């Protein structure tokens, strides 16, 4: 019988083939392992991303509860101490909301998908809409001589009460000559005299602090204070309530319009107020000037001497029986001209005068303001006789809640 012999070359080829097969198998195994690893990573990332959506649902639930009056710190989760065991539509989410102040919350929320957690933290806060008795965007200048800044109308005295407080929401008005008052600027507050110790001067980034204002408390802030223009709402705005004559709108008893009915109004011309002017409930008055008349030379809001605009009601002895509700008269303007009275003659204004682009210049500075004033600049020449009485009820008017400082944090979070 014939026998086929395997040559040495053929044995070598077999070994090489086996080696190649083994290498291919090793590469295949490695690729499979890598593919499985990639699938695991992708799945983990998908779960991590989905868990973030759940955590955001917890954040939204916390916002909803706060917006609807929740005042004390609370949580949602499996703990018996929590208000609820789960977020509607997002089972497994847990969060805690901590009230650091009545107007600021810290919220930590965690979601989980297939045991992959994702946690976030955010600050939910709002600010007082009108925190200042007086704010000058570019600067405040109390010039002239004659004693402490803001002597009372009948002359300077040892109880200088230029900056004081009252509260229209409490019986009797709660007047306090030494109540804490805040004035501020993104520029410099210049004083040729003293500010009383109950005044805190708040100056912001870019501001130069104060010059010559002794006794006051200084409070620097590292960011600019925002005083954006306020636009009328999209709906519910009524036509200007005053008497239009020429290029101005006239209001007050001197023009036969002693009362403004409650409502939101828009005037497209400068306004002049004279005599007495009352409001029958909350009034928002927007003075919106077009570019052709929005000039520095055009007075935006003029108040005639001896006028009382939403002023206090007094008895025969001059004692205040009804204090002005400052929130009931809010005047906003986009104007860059003057507000008040250039001659500096005395008048009374009770309300919010919000004119962040306008300027106030007064020779004598004899006005009395109940509420809050925001201007671009205020300059008092001559002996300053201003009085600013901040209505503490304004501190209850808040801006909208805002979410900030949103960040991811390590999981898990601790829920009581």
HUMO-V500627 format. One line per field, one symbol per residue. phi: phi as a letter, one per 40 degrees, with the letter a starting at -180 (. if undefined). burial: + if it has 16 or more other C-alpha atoms within 10 Angstrom, else -. A space follows every 50 residues. Layout:
phi=???
burial=???
This chain:
phi=.cbccccdcccccccccccccccccccccccccccccccccccccccccc ccccccccccccddcccchcbcdaabiccccccacacdgacgcbabbbcc acbabbbbbbbabfgbcabbaabbaabccbcbcabbdcibbbbgbhhdcg ccdchcacbdbdbabaaccbcggfcacbccbbbaacbbbbbbibbccccb cbbbdgcbgbbgccgccbbcbcbcccbccbccccbgcbcdccccbgbbbb bhccbgbcbbcdibbbbbbdbbbagbabbchcbbbbbbbcdcbcbccbcc bbbcdgcbbfcccbcccgccbbccccccbbbbaccbccbgbccgccabbb ibbbacbcbbbachfbcbbbhabbbcbbbbbgccbcbbbccdcccccbcc cbcafcacbcbcbcbd
burial=-------------------------------------------+--++++ +++++++++-+++--+-------+++++---+--+++--+-++++++++- ---++++++++++--++++++++++++--+++++++++++++++-+++++ +++--+---+++++++++----+++-+++-++++++++++++++++-+++ ++++--++++--++---+------+-+----+-------++++----+++ +++---++++--+++++++++++++++++--++++++++---+++---++ +++++-++++++----------++++++++++++++++++++-+++++++ ++++++++++++++++++++++++++++++++++++++++++++------ --+---------+-+-
